Each structure stands twice: as C-alpha cells, then as structure tokens.
Amino acid sequence: MTIDVTDSSFESVVLQSDKPVIVDFWAEWCGPCRVIGPIVKEISEELPDKVVVTKLDVDSNPGVTQKYGIRNIPTVLIFKNGQVVEKVVGAVPKSHLMGKLQPLL
C-alpha cells in the first residue's frame, strides 16, 4: 500500500519513520510518473513490513518539493532515520530501485 503524503504530513510519516521510506515525487500530468507509479506500488506490496512507500504530488505540495530540491519528476528519494540516503531521477526499472533499497533493509 502506498501512502499519499503532503507538506503537513511529511514529517510524521517520512522523517519520523523507524523503517526506510520511499518517497515518489510525481504529478498528474507527468507521463514518466505513470511508468514508475506501478513499480513503486509493487514494491509496497512486496515489502509491506520492511519499508514505507509514499507518494507526494509536487503540484499540491511545494514546501517539501522545494526543500529537497526536486526539479525533475519522477524523482524517488529513499530516507532512513529521517535522512535522504538515495536519490533516483527518472523512470527506472524496478531492479534499479530494489538495488538501492536492499542494502537499507
């Protein structure tokens, strides 16, 4: 299951999590975002007890988007202990995301 996060819920859901957190920065109008969205959802279904998977709409949440310098979407940030530990820009294969995530589990 993916969790929709906002500027107001970002800190409690992402930064205070005791598990690694994937944040998929996306927008409705973004074609490549529609490619990576199902991949992110698959990861959430495969690792429900090991990772928190979230989505953040950049158009509706400019605060977090600006704070993390998101200029291109899709961008996936992986957080651990409230810190960004990995950044992936663009629509990438699932194996690429899993390769970044596995060492953190």
Order of alpha helices (4+ residues) and beta strands (2+ residues): beta-beta-alpha-beta-alpha-beta-beta-alpha
